[in-house]
């Protein structure tokens, strides 16, 4: 039993113990005669090894899940706030393209995520067409989306003799979504645990969620800019820590 526990512990911490500085690895790859874009792609692929653990020695945070404190937006006249959201799915990314342009000082990256899942809390209030007031609801939320395309454009500049990401523009493209909200339409501020999604009005809850999920593309249209901006800030910080050791001549002219 103790041996099983030991092996489980080792399997969990091994990615961190064996992880090397990705910036140094990139420079060594280029110095070996490999093309810069091949080395940049290799660096991105290696990120997945520690996305669930982070690397405390390099101050690299966990990226799967990504934690977002607040995502708020409007859908028609309906205000939605997602609070303390954990977003899962980045570790299973598929790298579609990676291109570093030393003259333009840019790094363009395209990924696809087969599926993302999110859990957290929500607050919802306002109206939906034609002019139905939903009141105020709050509770647990679950969100999922399939076939998510991620495009990141990094702008790179010198930081002394090293490198830094000065800007990161992120775009997320989602198609079909599925959103579940618990405790819609509470009664006197309390949920109804034995009913559908703990709602005190199951029929209206199904109607509202059907409206949101059926009109998913428009819902996502309002959702995308906010979540893209929040994740973009996290990824910019991640890249700056991950490639902090790269000397500037490797990535820019």
WONOR-V731122 format. One line per field, one symbol per residue. burial: + if it has 16 or more other C-alpha atoms within 10 Angstrom, else -. A space follows every 50 residues. Layout:
# WONOR-V731122
burial=???
This chain:
# WONOR-V731122
burial=--------------++----+++-+++-++-----++-++++++--++++ +++++----+++++++++-++++-+--+-++++-+++++++-+----+++ ++--+++++++++-++++++++++++++-----+--++++++++++-+++ ++++++++---++++--+++++-+--++++++++++----++---+++++ ++--++-++--++--++-++--++--++++++-+++++++++++++++-- ++-
